[in-house]
Amino acid sequence: MPQDLVSISAVDAVRLLRQGEISPLELIDAAEARTDAVDGDINAMPIRCFDLAREMATRLDAGQARNPAGWLAGLPIAVKDLSDVAGVRTTMGGSPIFKDRVATTSGYDVRNLIANGALPVGKSTSPEFGFNATTYSQLFGYTRNPWNLALSTAGSSGGSAAALATGEVWLATGSDLGASIRAPAAFCGVVGLRPSPGLVPRGPTTYSSTLLPVHGPMARNVADTALMLDAMVGHQPGDPLSFPPAGPSYQAGLDEDAGRLRVGVSTDLGITHCDSEIAGLIRAAGRVFEGMGADVDEGCPDFGGAIEIFHTIRGTGHIAGMGKLIEAHRDLLTPEILWSVETARKHDADAIADAERDRAALYARVASFFETYDLLICPTTVVPPFPVEWTTVGSHEGHVFERYIDWIAITFAITLTGCPAISVPCGFTAAGLPVGVQIVGRPRGEHALLKAAAAFERAIDLGRLTPIDPRRG
C-alpha cells in the first residue's frame, strides 16, 4: 500500500483525502518509508520533520475556512531549505553559518501552503543561499540525479526535483532567480513553474523589492503543479510585491483544448549555444504544437544584451543579500558567493542604470512579441545532465561559457522579462536522460500558460515518467 500511495498523483491523493478514503497519517507514513528507502542514494531531503507533520495532521480541522481549489487536505510536501518552516531546522541551503538554526516562524509561501492544508515533512537540499545552478553544499554534500546517480540535478531546487522524481513527496516548493526551479525540473524529468513576480509571496527577506527571485511550485505533472500553485498564492502584506490572484483556480480548464495558438520556437534565444540533441527535441516539441493546431514559426524577441543585463542587476541583489555576511563570515562562504559579490561591487552607478534601461527596452520587445504570439518555447537547459561533481559547465560542443552561470542564460534571460515560464518534459537524450522544454507565457498569463502546458503534456504522450527508483547509470 505505501508504494501505491507514493505513485499516485497529487491531484488523486488530495481527492482521496477529501473523500476520506485515505488519511494524512497514511500519506506521511508512505512518504517516510519511501524517503528512508531512496534518500540514501539521492541525498535530497536530509532535514526531516515527519513527527511534526503528524502533529500538524491531528490539528487539521475539516470545517475550517479554506480555498476550495487549493485545499490540500493534509498532503505531505517538501520545502526547499531556503524557506523557513516554524520549528524546523533551516540552514539556508547547507551553510555552516546557519547549521544549527531553527526557524521560529514560517516563510510567506509556507504560511499559505500550511493554511491550505499542506504538511511539510522535510527540507529539500539547495546549494548555499541558492547561489549555484548545481546542488551541493558544505553541510550536506551532493544531491544526485535519480536518472543516473553519477550526474547532477542542476540547481538550486535540486533536492525538490529529485525528491519528486523518486516519490518521496507529491509536491515540493522551489525558488527561482536564474534557473532554479526550471533547470532541476528538466534534469529530473518533472515539472516546475516560475510564476510572475509577486504571485507567490516571498520572504521575509532583506531585499524584498527585487523582481528577479520568485517562489513557485514543483510537481510530477502539470495538473499537480496547478494544484500547488492554487495553494501557494495569496496576498502577504510583508512582501511588497505580493498581490492576490485574479480569476478562477489555476486548475480550471486544464483538460480543455488550448485553442488556436501562435507559438514561437527558438533553440538559443540568439544569445547562447544549445546542445545539438536537445535542439532537435525542442524543434520536435514545436511540431507537437503544430499537431495540436498551433501556428508555429521561429519567431523570437530580440534578447540581445540579456546576459550582461542579468549579471549587473543580479549583482545588486547579491550585495544587498550577502554583503553583511561576507563581512562577518568570509571564511565560511563558497568561492562562487565571494566572486559574485566582489564582481558586483565593481559595477558603478552608471553601469547599474544602463542595465535597468536595457532591461526596460528588453521588456518592451518581449511585450511587443506577445501582442502577436501566445507562447515562446525554447530549451529549459542547453546541456544535458553532467557529472555531479561539476559546479558549472565551462564549455560544450566547442562553445565556451564565459562565466560560471552562463550555461543557464536560456533561463535567466526569461527571468528578466518577468513572464511566467514552465518546464515540461519533452523527451530523452540517446543516453536516456530527460529533457525539458521551457514554455513562456504572456506577462501574468499563468492561466493560459498552464492550459497550454497541460495540452502539450497530453499531446506528447510520454506516459508516466516518475516516480522512479534511483538508477546507477
MILUMPA-193103 format. One line per 4 residues: number of its first residue (from 1); their letters; for each residue z, x, y of N, C-alpha, C. Coordinates in steps of 0.05 Angstrom, whole numbers. Each point is the difference from the previous one (the first is absolute). Example, Ala and Ser with C-alpha at 12.3 -4.5 7.8 and 13.67 -1.06 7.14 Angstrom:
BEGIN
1) AS) 156 264 -114 0 -18 24 0 18 24 ~ -14 -7 21 1 16 24 14 -15 22
END
This chain:
BEGIN
1) MPQD) 0 16 -24 0 -16 24 0 17 25 ~ 17 21 3 -1 16 25 -27 12 5 ~ -14 9 -21 -27 12 4 -19 -22 10 ~ 2 -24 -10 -17 -22 9 5 -6 29
5) LVSI) 26 1 9 6 -6 27 -11 20 20 ~ 1 26 -7 -9 20 19 -31 -1 2 ~ -13 -13 -19 -29 -1 1 -11 -23 16 ~ 16 -20 6 -10 -23 14 -3 6 30
9) SAVD) -15 -15 14 -4 4 28 24 -9 16 ~ 2 9 25 22 -9 17 -2 -30 5 ~ -25 -10 4 -4 -29 5 11 -16 -24 ~ -7 9 -24 9 -14 -24 30 2 -3
13) AVRL) 11 24 6 29 3 -3 15 -18 20 ~ -10 -3 24 13 -17 20 -3 -29 -8 ~ -22 -8 -11 -4 -27 -9 20 -7 -22 ~ 4 19 -19 19 -5 -22 29 0 10
17) LRQG) 5 16 20 27 -1 13 5 -26 13 ~ -20 -10 15 4 -25 14 3 -24 -20 ~ -13 2 -22 1 -21 -20 25 2 -18 ~ 15 22 3 24 4 -16 -5 9 -28
21) EISP) -24 9 -6 -7 8 -27 9 29 -6 ~ 4 16 21 13 26 -3 20 3 23 ~ 18 19 -3 20 4 21 -4 27 13 ~ 10 3 25 -1 27 12 13 21 -17
25) LELI) 22 -7 -14 14 20 -16 -18 10 -23 ~ -16 -18 -11 -19 8 -21 -20 20 11 ~ -10 -5 24 -20 18 11 13 27 8 ~ 24 -1 10 14 25 6 4 17 -26
29) DAAE) 8 -13 -21 3 14 -26 -27 12 -9 ~ -21 -16 3 -27 10 -8 -8 24 17 ~ 4 -2 26 -7 22 18 16 25 -7 ~ 26 -3 -5 16 23 -6 -8 13 -27
33) ARTD) -6 -16 -20 -8 11 -26 -27 15 3 ~ -18 -12 16 -26 14 3 3 25 16 ~ 17 0 21 4 24 16 13 22 -17 ~ 19 -7 -16 13 20 -18 -21 12 -19
37) AVDG) -20 -17 -8 -19 9 -20 -22 18 12 ~ -8 -4 25 -23 14 10 6 19 24 ~ 22 -4 14 4 15 25 5 30 -5 ~ 9 7 -24 3 28 -6 -26 15 1
41) DINA) -22 -14 -5 -26 12 1 -12 1 28 ~ 4 -21 16 -14 -2 25 17 7 24 ~ 27 -3 -2 19 6 22 -7 -16 25 ~ 0 -26 -3 -7 -18 22 24 -13 13
45) MPIR) 22 -4 -15 23 -15 11 26 14 -9 ~ 6 23 13 25 14 -8 25 -13 10 ~ -1 -15 21 23 -14 11 -1 -29 -9 ~ 20 -9 -15 -1 -27 -12 24 -16 7
49) CFDL) -3 -26 3 22 -17 7 -1 -26 -15 ~ -3 1 -26 -3 -24 -17 25 -17 1 ~ 23 13 0 25 -15 1 3 -15 26 ~ -8 12 23 1 -13 25 -19 -24 0
53) AREM) -24 3 -13 -19 -22 -2 12 -23 -16 ~ 15 7 -21 13 -21 -15 21 -15 16 ~ 15 14 17 19 -13 17 -15 -18 20 ~ -22 9 11 -15 -16 19 -11 -25 -14
57) ATRL) -8 3 -25 -12 -22 -15 20 -23 -3 ~ 26 7 -3 20 -21 -4 4 -15 26 ~ -8 11 23 5 -13 26 -25 -15 9 ~ -22 1 -15 -23 -16 8 6 -29 0
61) DAGQ) -6 -14 21 6 -28 3 -26 -16 -1 ~ -3 -15 -20 -25 -15 -4 -5 -20 23 ~ 21 -7 15 -3 -20 21 -3 12 27 ~ 0 27 3 -1 11 26 -27 -3 14
65) ARNP) -1 1 26 -25 -2 15 -17 24 -7 ~ -26 -5 -4 -17 22 -9 -29 -5 10 ~ -15 21 -1 -29 -1 5 -13 -10 -26 ~ -10 -24 -1 -11 -10 -26 -21 18 -13
69) AGWL) -16 13 17 -21 17 -11 12 27 -9 ~ 18 11 16 10 26 -5 25 2 -17 ~ 11 -23 -8 25 0 -15 -5 13 -28 ~ 13 23 -5 -4 15 -24 19 -7 -22
73) AGLP) 21 -16 6 16 -13 -20 16 19 -18 ~ 4 24 8 15 19 -16 -17 20 -15 ~ -23 7 12 -18 20 -12 9 28 7 ~ 3 18 -20 7 28 6 -23 14 13
77) IAVK) 7 18 19 -20 16 14 10 28 3 ~ -18 19 6 7 27 8 -4 3 30 ~ 18 15 13 -2 6 28 -4 29 4 ~ -21 7 15 -6 28 6 24 14 14
81) DLSD) 5 24 -7 24 15 9 -2 9 29 ~ -15 -15 16 0 3 29 12 -24 14 ~ 5 -21 -16 11 -25 11 28 -4 -12 ~ 19 -7 17 28 -4 -8 4 -25 -16
85) VAGV) 17 1 -20 11 -23 -14 30 3 2 ~ 13 -19 12 29 2 4 15 5 -25 ~ 17 21 1 16 7 -23 -13 19 -20 ~ -25 8 5 -15 17 -18 -7 26 13
89) RTTM) 1 21 -16 -7 27 10 -29 0 11 ~ -3 11 23 -27 3 13 -2 28 10 ~ -18 16 -12 -2 29 7 -23 6 18 ~ -14 -20 11 -23 5 17 -21 16 -15
93) GGSP) -6 -8 -24 -21 14 -16 9 26 -13 ~ 25 1 -8 9 24 -14 7 23 18 ~ 9 -5 24 7 22 18 29 10 -6 ~ 4 26 -2 27 10 -3 19 -7 23
97) IFKD) -12 -5 24 17 -8 23 14 -26 -6 ~ -13 -18 -14 11 -27 -5 6 -5 -30 ~ 6 21 -15 2 -3 -29 23 -18 -8 ~ 21 -3 16 23 -16 -7 3 -25 17
101) RVAT) -20 -6 16 2 -23 19 -2 -27 -15 ~ 18 -18 6 -1 -27 -11 -4 -19 24 ~ -20 -16 -1 -6 -18 22 21 -22 4 ~ 7 -6 24 19 -21 6 -13 -26 6
105) TSGY) -25 0 8 -15 -24 4 -28 3 -12 ~ -14 -21 -2 -28 1 -11 -20 1 23 ~ -23 13 -6 -22 1 19 -11 -28 4 ~ -15 -3 22 -10 -27 7 -18 -12 -22
109) DVRN) -18 16 -11 -18 -10 -21 17 -9 -25 ~ 20 16 -6 17 -6 -23 17 -26 5 ~ 9 -3 25 15 -24 7 -17 -25 -5 ~ -25 1 8 -18 -23 -4 -4 -5 -30
113) LIAN) -4 21 -15 -4 -3 -29 25 -12 -13 ~ 23 11 6 25 -11 -12 4 -29 8 ~ -5 -6 25 3 -28 9 -19 -18 -15 ~ -22 11 -9 -19 -16 -16 3 4 -30
117) GALP) 23 8 -9 6 0 -28 -8 24 -16 ~ -6 22 13 -6 25 -15 26 14 -7 ~ 0 14 -23 24 15 -9 -8 29 -3 ~ 7 18 19 -6 28 -3 15 12 -24
121) VGKS) -15 14 -18 13 12 -23 -1 31 1 ~ -14 11 20 -1 29 2 -16 9 24 ~ 3 26 6 -15 12 22 -22 18 -12 ~ -25 -5 9 -23 15 -11 -4 25 17
125) TSPE) -11 20 -13 -3 26 12 -21 2 22 ~ 5 19 18 -17 6 22 3 29 6 ~ -20 13 12 5 27 11 19 -3 23 ~ 13 22 7 21 -1 21 -11 -11 26
129) FGFN) 13 -21 9 -7 -14 25 -28 -11 -1 ~ -12 -1 -24 -27 -11 -2 -22 18 11 ~ 6 26 4 -19 17 14 -25 8 -15 ~ 2 3 -26 -23 9 -15 -16 -23 -12
133) ATTY) -25 5 -7 -16 -19 -14 1 5 -31 ~ 21 14 -8 7 3 -28 29 -6 -3 ~ 10 -6 -24 27 -9 -4 17 22 -14 ~ 12 16 16 18 21 -9 23 3 20
137) SQLF) 24 5 -10 22 6 19 18 21 -12 ~ 16 12 18 19 20 -9 22 -11 -19 ~ 8 -25 4 21 -11 -16 -11 -10 -27 ~ -23 -12 -1 -9 -14 -24 -24 12 -14
141) GYTR) -13 19 12 -23 13 -13 -25 -17 2 ~ -17 2 -20 -26 -12 0 1 -28 -13 ~ -15 -19 12 -6 -25 -12 -28 2 -12 ~ -2 -9 -25 -25 5 -16 -16 -25 -3
145) NPWN) -26 4 -2 -19 -23 -2 1 -11 -29 ~ 5 -26 -3 1 -11 -28 -26 3 -15 ~ -23 1 14 -25 2 -15 -4 28 -11 ~ 13 20 11 -1 27 -11 23 15 13
149) LALS) 21 6 -16 25 10 11 -3 28 12 ~ -23 13 -4 -4 26 13 -10 -3 29 ~ -5 -25 9 -13 -5 25 19 -14 20 ~ -8 1 26 15 -11 22 -4 -30 2
153) TAGS) 20 -13 12 -2 -28 8 -10 -4 28 ~ -6 23 14 -4 -1 29 26 -8 13 ~ 0 -7 26 24 -6 14 -5 -14 26 ~ 20 -10 13 27 7 -7 14 -21 -17
157) SGGS) -13 -23 -5 13 -21 -16 -7 4 -30 ~ 1 25 -9 -8 6 -27 19 -12 -21 ~ 26 0 7 19 -12 -19 -4 -30 -4 ~ -6 -14 21 -5 -29 -2 -25 -5 -17
161) AAAL) -21 16 5 -25 -4 -15 4 5 -30 ~ 14 22 -6 4 7 -28 18 -19 -14 ~ 21 -10 14 18 -19 -12 -15 -26 -6 ~ -17 -9 17 -16 -24 -5 -19 4 -23
165) ATGE) -14 23 -1 -20 5 -20 12 1 -28 ~ 25 8 -3 13 1 -26 17 -24 -6 ~ 3 -19 18 15 -24 -6 29 2 4 ~ 10 19 16 28 2 6 9 -24 17
169) VWLA) -18 -9 18 6 -23 17 -27 -15 4 ~ 3 -24 12 -23 -17 4 -12 3 29 ~ 18 7 18 -8 5 28 15 24 11 ~ -12 13 20 14 24 12 -9 2 29
173) TGSD) 19 9 16 -6 4 28 -14 27 4 ~ -17 1 20 -12 26 9 1 2 30 ~ -6 23 10 -4 4 28 -24 18 3 ~ -14 -3 22 -27 13 3 -4 8 29
177) LGAS) -3 26 5 -8 11 26 -29 10 -2 ~ -5 18 -19 -27 11 -3 -15 -10 -24 ~ 15 -4 -22 -12 -9 -25 20 -10 -20 ~ 26 -2 8 22 1 -19 4 -24 -17
181) IRAP) -12 -23 6 -1 -22 -19 -27 1 -15 ~ -21 6 14 -27 -4 -11 -7 22 -20 ~ 5 26 6 -8 21 -18 16 -1 -27 ~ 26 -4 0 14 -2 -25 -9 -24 -17
185) AAFC) -6 -23 14 -11 -23 -15 -26 8 -14 ~ -18 14 14 -25 8 -12 4 19 -23 ~ 17 20 3 5 20 -21 12 -13 -25 ~ 16 -21 4 15 -11 -23 -11 -27 -10
189) GVVG) -23 -9 11 -13 -23 -11 14 -26 7 ~ 14 -2 23 13 -24 9 -11 -8 27 ~ 12 -20 13 -10 -11 25 21 6 22 ~ -9 8 23 18 5 23 -13 -9 26
193) LRPS) 16 -14 16 -10 -11 25 14 13 24 ~ -16 12 18 10 8 26 -4 -23 19 ~ 21 -15 8 -4 -22 18 -3 9 29 ~ -6 -19 17 -1 5 29 28 9 10
197) PGLV) 1 18 19 26 9 11 15 -24 11 ~ 25 -2 -9 18 -21 10 2 -24 -18 ~ -19 -4 -19 1 -23 -17 24 2 -19 ~ 4 23 -12 24 5 -16 19 17 18
201) PRGP) 24 -10 5 18 15 18 7 27 -11 ~ 4 19 18 6 28 -7 25 10 15 ~ 17 14 -14 23 12 14 26 -10 -13 ~ 22 5 15 3 14 25 -11 29 -1
205) TTYS) -11 9 22 -12 27 0 2 12 28 ~ -2 26 1 3 14 26 -25 -2 17 ~ -23 -8 -12 -25 0 15 -14 -27 -7 ~ 10 -21 13 -8 -27 -9 -26 -11 13
209) STLL) -10 14 20 -23 -11 14 -27 10 -10 ~ 0 19 -19 -25 10 -9 -15 -20 -18 ~ -27 0 2 -16 -18 -15 -10 12 -27 ~ 6 26 -5 -11 12 -24 14 -7 -26
213) PVHG) 27 2 -2 12 -6 -26 6 -30 -3 ~ -5 -10 -24 6 -28 -7 13 -1 -27 ~ 13 -22 -6 10 -5 -27 -17 -22 -12 ~ -2 0 -27 -17 -20 -12 4 -2 -30
217) PMAR) -13 -19 -12 4 -6 -29 -18 16 -18 ~ 11 5 -24 -15 12 -22 5 -16 -25 ~ -21 -3 -16 2 -17 -24 -23 8 -19 ~ -1 -16 -22 -20 7 -21 -26 -15 4
221) NVAD) 0 -20 17 -25 -15 5 2 -13 28 ~ -22 -12 9 -1 -10 28 19 -23 4 ~ 1 -19 -20 17 -23 3 29 8 3 ~ 9 19 -16 28 10 1 5 13 27
225) TALM) -20 14 11 2 13 26 4 -21 22 ~ -15 -22 -2 2 -22 20 27 -13 -2 ~ 10 -4 -24 27 -11 -4 21 17 13 ~ -2 26 -4 20 18 12 -3 1 31
229) LDAM) -24 -2 10 -4 -1 29 14 -24 11 ~ -3 -23 -13 14 -24 10 30 4 1 ~ 11 16 -18 29 4 0 9 22 19 ~ -19 17 10 7 22 18 -2 -7 29
233) VGHQ) -18 -19 7 -5 -6 28 23 -16 12 ~ 2 0 26 21 -15 14 11 17 23 ~ 2 -13 23 8 14 24 28 12 -2 ~ 2 26 7 26 13 2 2 11 29
237) PGDP) 18 -10 16 0 7 29 5 30 4 ~ 13 14 -19 5 28 4 -25 17 -1 ~ -22 -11 -10 -26 14 0 -17 -10 23 ~ -5 16 20 -15 -11 24 -28 -8 -6
241) LSFP) -12 9 -23 -27 -8 -7 0 -25 -18 ~ 23 -8 -10 1 -22 -20 -9 -26 12 ~ -16 -15 -15 -9 -27 8 0 -18 -25 ~ 4 -26 4 0 -18 -23 -29 -4 -10
245) PAGP) -2 -5 -26 -27 -5 -11 -12 -26 10 ~ -26 0 2 -14 -25 9 -14 -12 -24 ~ -1 -27 0 -15 -14 -20 14 -3 -26 ~ -14 -6 -21 12 -7 -26 8 25 -15
249) SYQA) 10 -5 -24 7 22 -19 -24 18 -4 ~ 6 26 -4 -21 19 -5 -12 -4 -28 ~ 13 -17 -16 -10 -6 -27 -20 -23 1 ~ -1 -14 23 -18 -23 1 -29 8 -1
253) GLDE) -15 -14 -17 -28 4 -2 -10 24 -16 ~ 19 15 -13 -9 24 -14 -18 -6 -23 ~ 1 -24 -11 -17 -7 -23 -26 -13 9 ~ -5 -1 26 -25 -12 10 -21 21 4
257) DAGR) -25 -9 2 -22 18 6 4 11 28 ~ -6 26 3 4 13 26 -20 -8 21 ~ -21 -15 -8 -20 -8 20 -21 22 4 ~ -19 -6 17 -22 19 6 11 22 19
261) LRVG) 3 23 -11 12 22 16 -22 20 8 ~ 5 14 22 -17 23 7 18 25 -3 ~ -9 18 -16 17 23 -8 -15 26 6 ~ 14 17 14 -10 27 5 12 19 -21
265) VSTD) -16 19 -9 9 19 -20 -4 29 10 ~ 21 16 -2 -3 28 6 16 16 -20 ~ -11 23 -9 15 17 -19 16 21 14 ~ -3 3 27 14 23 13 8 -6 29
269) LGIT) -7 -24 11 5 -8 28 -13 20 19 ~ -17 17 -9 -13 20 17 17 22 9 ~ 24 3 -12 19 21 9 11 18 -22 ~ -7 -5 -25 12 15 -21 -20 3 -23
273) HCDS) 9 12 -22 -17 3 -24 12 -18 -22 ~ -16 -12 -17 9 -16 -22 -10 11 -26 ~ 18 2 -20 -8 7 -27 -24 -16 -9 ~ -19 13 -13 -25 -14 -6 4 -23 -20
277) EIAG) 18 3 -19 5 -21 -19 14 -24 14 ~ 19 5 17 13 -22 15 -20 -13 18 ~ -17 15 13 -20 -12 18 -18 -20 -16 ~ -7 7 -25 -16 -18 -16 15 -26 -6
281) LIRA) 26 2 -5 16 -24 -6 3 -17 25 ~ 1 12 24 1 -16 24 -26 -15 5 ~ -22 14 -5 -26 -14 3 -2 -23 -21 ~ 11 5 -24 0 -21 -20 17 -24 9
285) AGRV) 22 6 14 17 -21 11 -16 -17 20 ~ -16 13 16 -18 -14 18 -18 -19 -14 ~ -10 9 -23 -18 -18 -16 15 -23 -12 ~ 26 4 -6 16 -23 -9 2 -21 22
289) FEGM) 4 9 24 1 -19 23 -27 -14 3 ~ -22 15 -4 -26 -13 0 -2 -22 -21 ~ 10 6 -24 0 -20 -21 17 -24 6 ~ 19 3 19 16 -22 9 -14 -17 21
293) GADV) -23 9 9 -15 -14 20 2 12 28 ~ 13 23 2 3 13 26 -25 14 9 ~ -3 3 27 -21 17 11 13 27 4 ~ -11 20 -14 12 27 -1 -20 20 11
297) DEGC) 9 17 18 -16 22 9 18 24 7 ~ -12 21 11 15 24 6 12 0 28 ~ 5 -23 11 12 -2 26 28 12 1 ~ 6 14 21 27 13 3 5 6 29
301) PDFG) 24 -5 10 6 9 27 -3 30 3 ~ -2 9 25 0 28 6 29 10 0 ~ 7 16 -20 27 11 -1 1 29 11 ~ -19 8 15 -1 27 11 26 6 15
305) GAIE) 11 23 -5 25 9 13 25 -10 -12 ~ -1 -17 -21 24 -12 -11 20 20 -11 ~ -10 22 -12 18 19 -12 18 13 22 ~ -13 9 22 16 12 21 18 -20 14
309) IFHT) -10 -24 4 17 -21 12 25 -4 -16 ~ -3 -3 -26 22 -5 -18 21 22 1 ~ -9 25 -2 19 22 -1 16 2 26 ~ -13 -6 22 15 2 26 20 -22 3
313) IRGT) -8 -25 -7 18 -22 3 22 1 -21 ~ -7 7 -24 20 2 -21 21 21 8 ~ -8 21 13 18 22 7 22 -10 19 ~ -7 -18 19 20 -10 18 22 -14 -15
317) GHIA) -7 -16 -20 20 -13 -16 17 19 -16 ~ -12 22 -9 16 20 -15 21 13 18 ~ -7 6 24 20 12 18 22 -20 5 ~ -7 -26 5 20 -20 5 18 -4 -24
321) GMGK) -12 0 -24 16 -6 -24 14 23 -12 ~ -11 24 2 10 23 -14 10 23 17 ~ -5 -1 26 7 22 17 30 8 -1 ~ 17 -21 2 29 6 -1 9 11 -27
325) LIEA) -13 -10 -22 7 10 -26 -7 30 -3 ~ -23 7 11 -8 28 -1 21 18 15 ~ 9 -10 22 20 16 15 26 4 -16 ~ 7 -20 -16 26 0 -15 -3 10 -28
329) HRDL) -23 -3 -13 -3 5 -29 -26 14 -7 ~ -9 18 16 -26 14 -5 -2 11 -28 ~ 22 11 -10 -1 14 -26 -2 -20 -23 ~ 5 -26 5 -1 -20 -22 -25 -17 1
333) LTPE) -19 7 17 -25 -16 3 -23 15 -13 ~ -20 -15 -8 -23 12 -14 -19 13 20 ~ -16 19 -9 -19 14 17 -19 -20 14 ~ -8 -21 -15 -19 -19 12 12 -15 24
337) ILWS) 26 -7 -2 13 -13 23 2 19 24 ~ 8 25 -6 2 19 22 -27 5 13 ~ -20 3 -16 -27 5 11 -10 -23 16 ~ 5 -25 -9 -9 -23 14 12 -2 28
341) VETA) 27 3 1 13 -3 25 -7 23 19 ~ 0 25 -10 -6 23 17 -29 -2 10 ~ -19 -9 -16 -27 -4 9 -1 -22 22 ~ 14 -21 -5 0 -22 20 11 9 27
345) RKHD) 19 18 0 12 9 25 -20 17 17 ~ -22 7 -12 -20 15 15 -19 -18 16 ~ 2 -26 -6 -17 -19 15 12 -6 27 ~ -15 4 21 10 -6 27 -5 -29 7
349) ADAI) 10 -9 23 -2 -28 7 -29 -9 2 ~ -17 17 10 -28 -7 3 -13 -5 -28 ~ 7 17 -19 -11 -4 -27 9 -26 -12 ~ 25 -8 4 10 -25 -10 -14 -23 14
353) ADAE) -3 2 26 -14 -21 15 -29 -3 -9 ~ -13 23 -4 -28 -1 -10 -2 -15 -27 ~ 19 7 -18 0 -13 -26 4 -30 2 ~ 17 -9 18 5 -28 3 -25 -14 11
357) RDRA) -14 13 19 -24 -11 11 -22 -2 -22 ~ -1 21 -16 -20 1 -21 6 -21 -21 ~ 26 -5 -6 6 -20 -19 -7 -28 11 ~ 4 -5 25 -8 -25 12 -30 -5 -3
361) ALYA) -16 22 4 -29 -3 -3 -8 -5 -29 ~ 15 14 -18 -6 -5 -29 6 -29 -7 ~ 23 -10 9 7 -28 -6 -22 -19 11 ~ -10 5 24 -20 -17 11 -25 0 -17
365) RVAS) -7 23 -11 -24 2 -18 5 -16 -26 ~ 25 2 -10 6 -15 -25 1 -30 5 ~ 11 -8 23 1 -28 7 -29 -11 2 ~ -17 16 12 -28 -9 3 -13 -2 -28
369) FFET) 6 18 -18 -11 -1 -27 8 -26 -13 ~ 25 -9 3 10 -24 -13 -9 -25 14 ~ -14 2 22 -13 -24 10 -24 -8 -17 ~ -11 19 -15 -23 -5 -17 7 0 -29
373) YDLL) 18 18 -8 8 4 -28 27 -13 -6 ~ 3 -9 -25 26 -11 -9 17 22 -13 ~ -12 19 -13 15 21 -14 -14 26 2 ~ 16 21 -1 -10 28 -4 12 10 -26
377) ICPT) -17 11 -18 11 12 -24 -7 29 -1 ~ 19 16 -10 -3 29 -2 19 9 -22 ~ -1 26 -7 20 9 -20 28 -2 10 ~ 19 -3 -18 28 3 7 7 29 0
381) TVVP) -10 15 -19 3 29 0 -27 13 -5 ~ -4 23 12 -26 13 -3 0 22 -22 ~ 23 2 -14 2 18 -23 14 -15 -22 ~ -4 7 -25 15 -13 -22 27 13 -2
385) PFPV) 19 -12 -16 26 12 -3 -2 30 -8 ~ 18 16 12 -1 29 -4 26 9 -12 ~ 3 26 -7 25 9 -13 25 -6 16 ~ 21 -8 -14 24 -10 13 13 21 17
389) EWTT) -5 26 -6 13 21 16 -13 5 27 ~ -24 -11 4 -14 4 26 15 -16 21 ~ 4 12 23 10 -15 23 -22 -9 19 ~ -24 9 -5 -23 -9 16 -25 6 -15
393) VGSH) -23 -7 12 -26 7 -11 -14 17 22 ~ -5 25 -7 -12 18 19 -30 -3 2 ~ -13 -5 -22 -29 -3 0 -8 -16 -24 ~ -24 -12 2 -11 -16 -23 -30 0 2
397) EGHV) -13 7 -22 -29 0 -1 -13 15 23 ~ 13 22 8 -10 17 21 8 -7 28 ~ 13 -23 3 10 -8 26 28 10 4 ~ 6 12 23 27 10 6 14 -19 19
401) FERY) 24 -9 -8 17 -17 17 17 18 17 ~ -3 -3 26 11 20 19 30 1 0 ~ 13 -24 0 29 -1 1 11 -13 -26 ~ 26 3 -4 10 -7 -26 -1 -30 -7
405) IDWI) -3 -18 20 -4 -28 -6 -28 -10 6 ~ -19 18 6 -27 -10 6 -14 -12 -23 ~ 10 4 -25 -13 -13 -23 5 -30 0 ~ 19 -10 17 4 -29 2 -11 -11 26
409) AITF) -19 14 13 -12 -10 24 -13 -27 -3 ~ -10 -7 -24 -13 -25 -6 19 -24 4 ~ 26 5 -3 20 -21 5 13 2 27 ~ 6 25 10 13 1 26 -19 -8 23
413) AITL) -26 3 -4 -18 -11 20 2 -30 3 ~ 5 -14 -23 4 -29 1 27 -6 13 ~ 20 16 -5 26 -4 12 -3 -2 31 ~ -16 17 12 -3 0 29 -10 -27 11
417) TGCP) -14 -16 -17 -11 -25 10 20 -22 0 ~ 22 2 -15 19 -22 -2 -10 -22 -18 ~ -24 3 -12 -10 -22 -17 14 0 -27 ~ 4 -23 -12 11 -1 -27 -19 12 -20
421) AISV) 10 13 -20 -17 13 -21 15 -1 -26 ~ -15 -6 -21 11 -2 -27 -15 17 -19 ~ 14 13 -18 -13 15 -22 1 -16 -25 ~ -23 -3 -12 -3 -16 -25 -15 18 -20
425) PCGF) 9 0 -26 -15 16 -20 -29 -9 -2 ~ -18 20 -2 -28 -6 -1 -15 14 -23 ~ 15 15 -16 -13 14 -23 15 25 -7 ~ -12 16 -17 12 24 -11 -19 23 1
429) TAAG) 11 24 4 -17 24 -3 -7 5 -29 ~ -17 18 -5 -7 7 -27 24 10 -16 ~ 20 11 14 24 10 -13 20 -23 -5 ~ -7 -25 7 18 -22 -5 21 -4 21
433) LPVG) -4 9 24 20 -2 22 -9 -23 19 ~ 19 -16 8 -7 -23 17 -10 8 28 ~ -17 -16 11 -11 4 27 5 -26 16 ~ 7 2 25 4 -24 16 -21 -2 22
437) VQIV) -7 -24 7 -17 -6 23 18 -9 22 ~ -4 10 24 16 -8 23 -17 -22 15 ~ 12 -24 1 -13 -22 13 14 -5 26 ~ -14 1 22 11 -2 27 -8 -26 13
441) GRPR) 19 -15 11 -6 -25 12 2 0 31 ~ -6 -22 12 2 -2 29 29 3 9 ~ 5 8 25 27 1 10 16 -25 -5 ~ 24 3 -11 17 -22 -8 -13 -20 -18
445) GEHA) -19 10 -17 -15 -18 -17 9 1 -29 ~ 27 1 -5 10 2 -27 -8 -23 -18 ~ -1 -25 10 -7 -22 -17 -28 3 -11 ~ -20 6 17 -27 3 -9 -3 25 -17
449) LLKA) 14 21 6 -2 25 -15 11 -5 -29 ~ 23 -12 -3 11 -5 -26 -18 -19 -16 ~ -12 -20 13 -18 -18 -15 -25 15 -10 ~ -11 18 17 -23 16 -9 8 19 -22
453) AAAF) 23 13 3 9 19 -21 4 -14 -26 ~ 12 -24 0 4 -15 -25 -27 -7 -13 ~ -20 -8 17 -26 -7 -11 -13 25 -12 ~ 3 23 14 -12 25 -11 14 7 -27
457) ERAI) 26 -3 -1 15 6 -24 -10 -16 -24 ~ -5 -26 5 -11 -17 -21 -28 8 -7 ~ -16 7 20 -29 6 -5 -3 26 -15 ~ 16 20 6 -4 26 -13 11 -1 -29
461) DLGR) 19 -18 -5 9 -7 -27 6 25 -17 ~ 19 16 10 8 24 -15 20 -7 -22 ~ 10 -25 0 21 -7 -18 27 10 10 ~ 21 -5 -16 27 9 8 2 30 -4
465) LTPI) 4 14 22 2 29 -1 28 10 -6 ~ 19 -13 11 28 8 -2 18 -23 -8 ~ 24 4 -12 13 26 -3 -10 15 -24 ~ 3 27 2 -8 18 -22 24 17 -7
469) DPRR) 0 11 -24 18 21 -8 -9 26 12 ~ 18 17 9 -9 26 11 -17 16 -20 ~ -21 12 10 -20 15 -16 1 29 6 ~ -3 16 -20 1 29 3 -27 13 5
473) G) -20 -17 5 -26 12 7 -21 -4 -22
END
